[in-house]
Every structure is written in C-alpha cells, then in structure tokens.
Amino acid sequence: MAKKILIACGTGICTSTMAANKLKTELEKRGKLSQVTINQCKVAEVVSKANDYDLIVATTQVSGQISIPVVMGVAFLTGVGMGKVVDEIIEKLNI
C-alpha cells in the first residue's frame, strides 16, 4: 500500500506545488514514486488532515499537535540540501 504524503504551504497552492513537483521528480529518480501518493493543503489545514497521512512536508512552520512526522521542505524551494530532505522522507516512510 502506498504511503501518503501531505505537502503544506501557506495557501496550499504555490510553494506546495513546487515542492510536490520536485519531490515527485526526486522520488522517481530513486525508483520510489510508485510507493507514495502526494497531496497538498494549506498549513492551517494540517492538524485536521494529518491523521490521514503518513508524513507531512511543510514549507512553513506547522503549529498544533501532530502525531506523525513533519519534515521541513524549504529545501525544495531553495534547492539547497534537497537530497538530504528526500533521504529523510524515504527513511521516515521506510520505503
């Protein structure tokens, strides 16, 4: 069964789309894309949606109580350290 990733940004549109596209590209290069599903949302929606996902990737600060792993996804916007973030995501999802 595919692991579910939720990518969150301020509006759920611009930076989360950029992060999602870059993550998909990197996971495809590593042969892992078929093992995940990726959705996007506003950061304000994370707390209410988190329980339906295995991992959150956020491009901004996430507030509230969340019981699943949260990975900071700023590297997908800057390009700096992106490989390490992808490695962290793969490790946390155990894929």
C-alpha positions in Angstrom: 0.0 0.0 0.0 1.3 3.4 -0.9 2.5 5.8 1.8 0.6 9.1 1.9 2.5 12.4 2.0 0.8 15.7 2.6 2.7 18.8 1.5 1.6 22.0 3.2 2.3 25.7 2.4 0.7 29.0 3.4 -2.0 28.9 0.7 -1.9 25.3 -0.4 -1.2 26.4 -4.0 2.1 27.9 -5.0 5.0 26.6 -2.9 3.4 23.3 -2.1 3.0 22.7 -5.8 6.7 23.5 -6.4 7.7 21.2 -3.5 5.4 18.4 -4.7 6.8 18.5 -8.2 10.4 18.5 -7.1 9.7 15.7 -4.6 8.0 13.6 -7.3 11.0 14.1 -9.6 13.5 13.1 -6.9 11.4 10.0 -5.9 11.1 9.0 -9.5 14.9 9.2 -10.0 15.2 6.8 -7.0 12.5 4.4 -8.1 10.3 5.3 -5.2 7.5 7.4 -6.7 5.1 4.4 -7.2 5.3 3.8 -3.4 3.7 7.1 -2.4 0.7 9.3 -3.0 1.2 13.1 -2.6 -1.5 15.7 -1.8 -1.3 19.4 -0.9 -3.1 21.7 1.5 -2.9 24.9 3.4 -0.7 24.8 6.5 -3.9 25.8 8.5 -5.5 22.5 7.4 -2.6 20.2 8.5 -3.9 19.5 12.0 -7.3 18.4 10.7 -5.9 16.3 7.9 -2.7 14.8 9.5 -4.2 11.6 10.8 -5.0 10.5 7.2 -1.3 10.7 6.2 2.0 9.0 7.0 4.2 12.1 6.7 3.8 15.9 6.4 6.2 18.0 4.3 5.9 21.7 5.2 7.3 24.8 3.6 6.4 26.9 6.6 6.1 26.4 10.3 3.4 23.9 11.4 1.6 24.7 14.7 -0.5 22.4 16.7 -0.4 18.8 17.9 0.6 16.4 15.2 1.4 12.8 15.9 3.0 11.9 12.5 6.5 13.0 11.3 6.9 16.5 9.9 9.7 17.3 7.5 10.7 20.8 6.7 10.5 21.2 2.9 12.2 24.6 2.4 15.0 22.8 0.5 12.5 22.1 -2.3 12.2 25.9 -2.7 15.9 26.8 -2.4 17.4 23.7 -3.9 19.9 23.6 -1.0 20.1 20.3 0.8 17.2 18.8 -1.3 18.9 15.4 -1.5 19.2 15.2 2.3 15.5 16.1 2.7 14.5 13.4 0.2 16.7 10.9 2.1 14.9 11.9 5.3 11.5 11.4 3.7 12.4 8.0 2.4 13.8 7.0 5.8 10.8 8.2 7.8 8.4 6.4 5.4 10.6 3.3 5.4 10.3 2.9 1.6 
